[in-house]
Amino acid sequence: MPYSVTPTALPGVLILEPKVFGDARGFFFESFNARDFAQCTGLDVQFVQDNHSKSAQGVLRGLHYQIQHPQGKLVRVTHGEVFDVAVDLRRSSPHFGQWVGVTLSADNHRQLWVPPGFAHGFVVTSDSAEFLYKTTDYWYPEHERSLRWDDPTVAVQWPLQSTPQLAAKDAAGKLLAQTDVFD
């Protein structure tokens, strides 16, 4: 198998570790192959958009989701390291409001599959990080929402040394009890 797939504590959120071929010259791996992704995960998804961000240490992006046109995301880091988080926002789920966090880095080559119905975010734990992700739907700013990164009900245990750097929309995120969620 080209990927090893590990379920997380939240059903549907998966850690993918690609087979990496390395030698004295460096390494090679397929970061995405639709046929292999479907075979290894059992998921039949179509990605329509790729995004790439660069952030400095202590930057926290998220927790983002789209209430309409929900996006599945396949995320990875190509430079540096992040602590990546998914929060279940499906009210009908027995895991509603629960979170899972995974360290993704350029060194470990891990990817995280975050299904539709989840909020997603990350904090940069290295000097800087470049973050790439594929989405199953387009970005619609009018449908984007932000769950507060520090919501005490969700209680994400971010590995922070100090107050994170936030975008204005993330600083204005809503608490779980006040935000739009999925059925």
C-alpha positions in Angstrom: 0.0 0.0 0.0 1.3 3.5 -0.8 -0.1 4.9 2.4 -0.5 3.6 5.9 -3.8 4.9 7.3 -4.4 5.3 11.0 -7.8 6.2 12.4 -7.9 8.9 15.1 -10.2 9.2 18.1 -12.7 11.0 15.9 -14.2 8.5 13.4 -13.6 9.7 9.8 -10.5 11.8 10.7 -7.5 9.8 9.3 -3.7 10.1 9.5 -2.1 9.1 6.3 1.6 8.3 6.1 2.9 7.9 2.6 5.6 5.4 1.7 8.8 7.5 1.4 11.8 6.4 -0.6 15.0 7.9 0.5 18.7 7.7 -0.2 21.8 9.9 -0.1 20.2 12.2 -2.7 17.1 13.0 -0.6 13.7 11.4 -0.8 10.7 10.8 -3.1 7.0 10.1 -2.3 3.7 10.5 -4.0 1.9 13.1 -2.0 -1.4 12.3 -3.7 -2.7 9.6 -6.0 -6.5 9.5 -6.4 -6.7 5.8 -7.0 -4.4 4.9 -4.1 -6.2 7.4 -1.8 -9.6 5.8 -2.5 -8.2 2.2 -2.1 -6.4 3.0 1.2 -9.2 5.1 2.8 -12.3 3.7 1.2 -13.3 7.3 0.4 -14.4 8.4 -3.1 -13.8 12.2 -3.0 -12.9 14.7 -5.7 -10.6 17.6 -4.8 -11.3 20.9 -6.6 -8.9 23.3 -5.0 -5.3 23.4 -3.6 -4.2 26.0 -1.1 -0.8 26.9 0.2 0.0 29.1 3.2 3.2 30.2 5.0 3.2 31.2 8.6 5.6 32.2 11.3 6.0 30.4 14.7 3.0 31.1 17.0 0.6 31.8 14.2 -2.7 30.0 14.7 -5.1 29.7 11.8 -8.6 28.5 12.5 -10.7 26.9 13.5 -12.4 27.3 10.1 -15.3 25.6 8.3 -18.0 26.4 5.8 -21.5 26.0 7.0 -22.7 25.6 3.4 -20.5 23.9 0.8 -18.6 22.1 3.6 -15.1 21.1 2.6 -13.2 17.9 3.2 -9.5 18.7 3.5 -6.4 16.7 3.0 -3.7 18.6 4.7 0.1 18.4 5.0 3.3 20.4 5.8 6.1 20.9 3.3 8.4 23.0 5.5 8.5 23.2 9.3 6.0 21.8 11.8 2.4 22.4 12.9 0.0 21.0 15.5 -3.1 20.4 13.4 -6.6 20.1 14.9 -10.0 18.9 13.7 -13.2 19.5 15.8 -16.5 17.6 15.1 -19.3 20.1 14.5 -22.0 17.6 13.5 -24.7 18.0 16.1 -26.0 14.4 15.4 -22.5 12.9 16.1 -21.8 11.2 19.4 -18.4 13.1 19.1 -19.9 16.6 18.7 -17.6 19.2 20.1 -14.7 16.8 20.5 -11.3 17.5 18.9 -8.2 15.6 17.8 -4.7 17.0 17.3 -1.8 15.6 15.2 1.7 16.9 14.6 2.4 17.3 10.9 5.8 18.2 9.7 8.0 18.2 6.6 10.1 15.5 8.3 7.3 13.1 9.2 5.4 13.5 5.9 2.1 12.8 7.6 -1.2 14.0 6.1 -4.5 14.5 7.8 -7.9 13.8 6.2 -10.5 16.2 7.8 -14.0 15.3 6.5 -16.8 17.8 5.8 -18.6 18.7 9.0 -15.4 19.4 11.0 -13.7 22.7 11.9 -10.0 22.7 11.1 -7.0 24.8 12.3 -3.4 24.6 13.1 -0.7 26.4 15.1 2.9 26.7 13.8 5.4 25.1 16.3 8.6 25.6 14.3 10.3 28.9 13.2 7.9 28.9 10.2 5.8 26.4 8.3 4.4 26.0 4.8 1.0 24.2 4.8 -0.7 22.7 1.8 -4.2 21.4 1.6 -6.6 20.0 -1.0 -10.3 20.7 -0.6 -13.4 18.9 -1.9 -15.3 22.1 -2.4 -14.5 25.7 -3.4 -14.0 28.5 -0.9 -17.1 30.6 -0.3 -16.3 33.5 2.0 -19.9 34.2 2.7 -20.3 30.6 4.2 -17.0 30.6 6.1 -17.2 30.4 9.9 -14.6 30.4 12.7 -15.0 28.5 15.9 -13.0 30.2 18.7 -9.6 28.6 19.0 -9.8 28.9 22.8 -13.4 27.8 23.4 -13.4 26.3 26.9 -16.2 23.8 26.0 -14.0 22.3 23.2 -10.8 22.8 25.3 -8.2 22.2 22.6 -4.8 21.6 24.2 -2.7 23.8 21.9 1.1 23.5 22.4 1.5 27.3 22.9 4.4 29.1 24.6 2.4 32.4 24.5 -0.7 34.0 23.1 -0.9 33.0 19.4 -1.0 35.4 16.5 -4.5 35.5 15.0 -6.2 36.9 12.0 -9.1 39.3 12.9 -11.7 36.7 11.8 -10.1 34.1 14.1 -10.0 36.4 17.0 -13.7 37.1 16.4 -14.6 33.4 16.2 -17.7 32.2 18.0 -18.0 29.8 20.9 -19.5 26.4 20.1 -22.7 27.2 21.9 -23.2 30.3 19.6 -21.8 29.2 16.3 -23.6 27.6 13.3 -23.1 23.8 13.3 -24.0 20.9 11.0 -27.1 18.6 11.7 
